[in-house]
Amino acid sequence: MNSLEQLVLLYNPMSGALSATALPSTIKFVSISGTQLSGSLPSAWSTLPDFSCLLLHDAPNLCSAIPDGLPCLHTIGTQLGEWSLLLP
């Protein structure tokens, strides 16, 4: 049995919190672009050994600081990295 290397949820109508989502250590590529997932990016994702690309564009409900070490990060159309703008 092969291990999961790619997770593509491109423009899937999924919604819910992303912050508790665990990924297998074999993951290399994740695209959650165009979803209604919300919350912050798990910092544990930046420690995955083979993780090479994360696509998040057009996911407007994602917001937080971006954990250091996330590769190939595309965040256009999100609120990621703009968390300081939300403070009073």
Secondary structure, DSSP 8 states (H G I E B T S, - for coil): -----EEE-TT---EEE-TT----TT--EEE-TT-EEEB---GGGGG-TT--EEE-TT-TTBEE---TT--SEE-TTSEET-GGGG--
